[in-house]
Each structure stands twice: as C-alpha cells, then as structure tokens.
C-alpha cells in the first residue's frame, strides 16, 4: 500500500510538471486603471491557487477558534457542575 501511495504521488508530480512546461507562455493580467502584470501562465495559476487556499484556510480557522472557545466554556461548565454534583453525593470518609 505504501508503494502505491508513492507511485500516485510521483504520477501527480509528473502531471504538474508537464502542465507547467506546457503552459510557460507569458500572459497579461490586467487590473483597473490600466495596470498590467505579465508572468508565465503557470505562475499566475499558482498564485491564484495559493490565494484560494489561503482564503479557505482563514475561513476555516475562524470556525476552529470559535469552536475551541465553545469547547473550553463547556469543559469549564462541566467541571463546575461535576463538583457540585459530587459534593452532594460524597460519603464521609471512615464513616
């Protein structure tokens, strides 16, 4: 199974490299007010992909931090109610 994973990784790498070689022509990315950026197509695609990954991760991190805070609050509440419940049912020691 480990060898199959390495073969798949190598095939994916070869696919990406051949894609980059085939798309090395420069393209113009035009901005507002006449701004223009010229770069190889594969580089422009890589920048767009990385920007999408960064946006997705930042959106996911906001959700994760909110959930971590909620979990911490629930654990605190559970500890407090656990102590109150344990104090009422505790038997005297040695009695």
C-alpha positions as CSV (number, residue, x, y, z in Angstrom):
1,X,0.0,0.0,0.0
2,X,2.9,2.3,0.8
3,X,4.4,1.8,-2.7
4,X,1.0,2.5,-4.3
5,X,0.9,5.9,-2.5
6,X,4.5,6.7,-3.7
7,X,3.6,5.8,-7.3
8,X,0.4,8.0,-7.1
9,X,2.5,10.9,-5.7
10,X,5.1,10.6,-8.4
11,X,2.4,10.5,-11.1
12,X,0.7,13.6,-9.7
13,X,4.1,15.3,-9.5
14,X,4.8,14.4,-13.2
15,X,1.4,15.6,-14.2
16,X,2.0,19.0,-12.5
17,X,5.5,19.4,-14.0
18,X,4.3,18.6,-17.5
19,X,1.4,21.0,-17.1
20,X,3.9,23.7,-16.0
21,X,6.2,23.0,-19.0
22,X,3.3,23.1,-21.5
23,X,1.9,26.5,-20.0
24,X,5.1,28.6,-19.8
25,X,3.9,31.3,-22.2
26,X,3.7,34.7,-20.7
27,X,0.2,36.1,-20.1
28,X,-1.0,39.6,-19.1
29,X,-3.2,40.1,-16.1
30,X,-4.9,43.4,-16.4
31,X,-6.0,45.5,-13.4
32,X,-8.2,48.5,-13.1
33,X,-6.9,51.9,-14.3
34,X,-4.6,50.4,-16.9
35,X,-2.4,48.3,-14.5
36,X,-0.9,45.2,-16.1
37,X,1.2,42.3,-14.8
38,X,3.0,39.9,-17.2
39,X,4.0,36.5,-16.0
40,X,4.0,32.8,-17.2
41,X,0.6,31.3,-17.1
42,X,1.6,28.5,-14.7
43,X,2.8,31.1,-12.2
44,X,-0.4,33.1,-12.5
45,X,-2.4,29.9,-11.9
46,X,-0.1,29.0,-8.9
47,X,-0.7,32.5,-7.4
48,X,-4.4,32.2,-7.8
49,X,-4.4,28.7,-6.3
50,X,-2.4,29.8,-3.3
51,X,-4.7,32.8,-2.8
52,X,-7.7,30.4,-2.8
53,X,-6.0,28.1,-0.3
54,X,-5.2,31.0,2.0
55,X,-8.7,32.3,1.9
56,X,-10.2,28.9,2.6
57,X,-7.8,28.3,5.5
58,X,-8.5,31.7,7.0
59,X,-12.3,30.9,6.8
60,X,-11.8,27.5,8.4
61,X,-9.5,28.9,11.2
62,X,-12.2,31.3,12.2
63,X,-14.6,28.4,12.7
64,X,-12.0,26.3,14.5
65,X,-11.1,29.1,17.0
66,X,-14.8,29.7,17.7
67,X,-15.4,26.0,18.4
68,X,-12.3,25.8,20.6
69,X,-13.6,28.7,22.7
70,X,-17.0,27.0,23.0
71,X,-15.4,23.6,23.9
72,X,-13.4,25.4,26.7
73,X,-16.5,27.0,28.0
74,X,-18.4,23.7,28.0
75,X,-15.5,22.0,29.8
76,X,-15.5,24.7,32.5
77,X,-19.2,24.3,32.9
78,X,-18.9,20.5,33.2
79,X,-16.2,20.8,35.8
80,X,-18.3,23.2,37.9
81,X,-21.4,21.1,37.7
82,X,-19.4,18.0,38.3
83,X,-18.0,19.4,41.5
84,X,-21.4,20.5,42.7
85,X,-22.9,17.1,41.9
86,X,-20.0,15.2,43.5
87,X,-20.2,17.3,46.7
88,X,-23.9,16.4,47.3
89,X,-23.3,12.6,46.8
90,X,-20.0,12.2,48.5
91,X,-19.9,9.9,51.5
92,X,-18.0,10.7,54.6
93,X,-14.5,9.2,54.8
94,X,-14.2,6.5,57.5
95,X,-17.8,6.7,58.4
